[in-house]
Amino acid sequence: MALFITFEGGEGSGKTYQARALHRRLSKLAIPAVITREPGGTVIGERLARWLKWSQNTGITPLTELMAFNASRAQLVAEVIKPALESGQVVISDRYTDSTTAYQGYGRGLDLEMVKKVNGNAAQGLSPDVTFMLDLPVEEGLSRKGANKRDRFEEEEIAFHERVRAGYLRLAAEEPERWVVVDGNQAKVKIRDIVWQRVSPLL
C-alpha cells in the first residue's frame, strides 16, 4: 500500500533519527519502503543542499531560498517520491513542503500564500498522509548540535528559530488530521513507539 510519511521539526529535534528508525522497522517487516530527505535525495538536490546550507556571504535572499528548495523538491518528487508511491511503496521523507512554509514563510517572512503556491507546484499535488513534528524548545534543539560546525540555518538568531517553531505549530493546528505533534524531549524509544502506533494501522 502506498503511504507518504514526513518528519518535520526544528534544528536538533531528532526527526532524522526517527525517520531512519521507521525505515529500518519497515525493512525488517519486508514492507517496501524508500527513505529520502529535503533538500537532497537526488544528484541535483544534493548540490542545491550544499549550496543552500553551506554557502557563506553569498547574499542569498529569502525568495532565492524558496525557489532553490523547490527546485530540489521538484526533482525529488519526479525522480524518487512519485515513482515509489506509484509502485505501492511507503515513502518516508525527512522534511518536505512544510519545512519550506515554516522556514521561508514564517521564519523569513515571505508571503505565506505565495510560499504554499510555489510549494504546491513543485510537489505536483503530492501531500503527505501523515506528518510527524518533533517539537522541543529552540535552545534545547540547538544545544544538541554540540561543537559541530553549524550551517547557515543553524547559525540564525534565536528569534528566527522561534518563528519557525511557531509556524510549525500553527500548521499542525490547521490540519490536525494529518499532523502528529510529539514532545521531542521524550526518550527516543518512546517517540519511536508513538510513531509506530500511528503508522501501523495505515499499512
Secondary structure, 3 states (H helix, E strand, C coil): CCEEEEEEECCCCCHHHHHHHHHHHHHHCCCCEEEEECCCCCHHHHHHHHHHHHCCCCCCCHHHHHHHHHHHHHHHHHHHHHHHHHCCCEEEEECCHHHHHHHHHHHCCCCHHHHHHHHHHHHCCCCCCEEEEEECCHHHHHHCCCCCCCCCCCCCCHHHHHHHHHHHHHHHHHCCCCEEEEECCCCHHHHHHHHHHHHHHHC
